[in-house]
């Protein structure tokens, strides 16, 4: 104060004559008091993990003792709106002329204070401008913490009055009472990692409240799709994936071929011509019956039905006739019949084409013609003696009998037409091969 006084006295010499030294001292003292008061008020701050201490002295600017001890302040945000501050006492700084024990004795005894107590002006001379805020302090040492993982709401709480409405009367509610906050947070985070929550989960942190949706059913199968839009999107994705797969491409090719045959099929049957050899009218009618054949369907495992070997009598397998064996062999929906028919048709068509190529590669023409005449007579005889029951106990046997009768007639017609062309000469036969006019080539 001595230096300031001398400086002020030097400055007063240059001041106007109407101001005396007492007036200048009063102005300076008021300015210093206002500066110290503002400095004292600005030292009451709150921040997470910082030591609040070393407050200024009074308005005189000296090193006098403070009215509050240094403390470590942490603000915890809970799931319900409340402001709470946990204050951990730190070692106070002993002012001049005071021991550490005296400074410790002058510190607050309670470790839990409210927000309004912290922001209050520590200077007793300065008027308090802060107002008390409605706050709820964190629990004192010895109180319980609750970690709720299943209930109307989940989170970490420290008040049973808050936890009770969330778990009471709730099916499969799950909560734990724990001695401290850190243990409760550890239990809560462990349940979060496992994913055993029933409703939306609230993550408790030191300075914010984050909400993350965690859906998990307590019992039963977890819903794969929560909305109809997700279900439709997954269905469209599955259809697109199936279309690009090999099985999907094969199915699409089969459908396209069937559609193409329906639109571009021949209007006239290859069995339309009347051969010179005498053939019964019923054979011609049966030979012109269309057949259901799929080029992608293999009939290698189907039966020959007995019409391709002597004596060319229709012989149905016992598996098709016996109801018990048939039921155990052809288990499945009714759509099995079209597939069964297509396989039988593919098998008979393949045998018809193979027999035609076998005759083509036979070196001796005269021998082939004699063999064809003999086979044609045997087949006509078998047709006259053809005895098929009008009805069968199984649908598979009825389908097989119709296929056998139809392809037996087609084979008779094929032999008659090919024999007529071969009798004209080998050149006519080769022309028929090149132009695919033979029934077994254009079938």
C-alpha positions, 0 to 999 in steps of 0.5 A: 500500500505504500508504493501505491500511496506514493504513486498516487501522491505523484499523480495528484500533483498533475491533477486539477486543483479542485480535487484533493488527495482524499478524493483520489484515494476514495476513488482508488479504494472503490475501484480496488474493492470492485475489482476484488469483488468481481475476482472473488465471484469469478472463482466459484466454478464447476467442472468435471474432474477439476480441483476447485480451490485456492479462492481469493481473499477478501476485498483487501487483496491479502492472503487470508484464508478461504471460506471453502476447502478445495474439492474434486467435483463430478456431475453424474447424469442419471436416467431421470432428470435431476442435478446432482454433484458429488464432491470428494474433499481434497487436501486443503492448502494451509494459509499463512499462520495456520497448520494443515490440521487446522485447515482440515478441521475447517473443511466441510464435514459432509462429502455431498453438497448441492449445486447451489452451495457450490455456486454461492459466493464464498466471500461473506462481504459480497452479496449473493446473487445466485438463487437456490436450485431444486437439486437431488444429491447423490446417495451418501456412502452406505446407500444402495444402487440399482442396476435394472436390465429388464423392466419398463425402463432400464438403467442405473438408479440410486432411488428405490422409489424410482426403481419400484414402478419399473420392475413391480408387476413386470413379467421377467423383470430383472434388477440388482441392488449393489453397494456402489455406483461403479459396481452397478455400472459394471453390471449394467455394461456386462448385461449390455454386452450380452444383450439381455435387455427387453426395452430400449437401453440407456447408457449412463456416462459421466457427462451425457445420456445416450439412448441406443435401441436394443431389442431382445425378447425375453422368451420365444423366438426373436423376431427376424423382421420387425416391420412389414417393409423389412419383410418385403425387402428380404423377400425381394432380395431372396427372389433376386438371389434365387434368380441369379443362382444355377437352380433359378436359371434352370427353372427359368429356362424350363419355363421359357421353353414351355412357353416357347413350345406353346407359342411356336409349336408345329401345327401338324404332328410328325405322325400325320402322314398315312403310310402304305403299310396297313395300320389299324385306325386306333394305332394312328389315333393313339400315335397322334396324341401329344406328349408332355416332354421337358428337355431338362427332365431326365427319364434315365431312372424311369421304367421302359414299361416293357414296350421296347423288348420282345414280345413288346407287351406292356408290363407295368412295374409292381411299384406302380400297381401295388398301393402300399409300395406306391405310397411309400415310393411316391410320397409327396404332394399331388404335383408329383404326378406331372413330374412322374409323367414327364419322366416317363415320356422322356424315357420313352422318347429317348428309347425311340430316338436311340432305336432309330440311330441304331438302325442308321448305323447298321451297315447291312441295309437288307438285314435292317429291312428284314429286322424292321418287318419282323419287329413291325409284325410283332408289334402289331400282334402285341397291339391286338393282344394288348390287354389294359385294365380300364382302371387301376387302384393307383394313379401312377399305374393309370398314368403309366398304362396311358403312356405305354399305349401311346408310345407303342403306337408311335413306335409302330407308326415310326417303323412303318414310315421308315420301312416305306422310305428304305424300300425306295432306296438308300438315297431316299433314306439319306435324304430323309435323315438330312431333312429330318423327315423321319418321325424319330428325328422330328418328334 
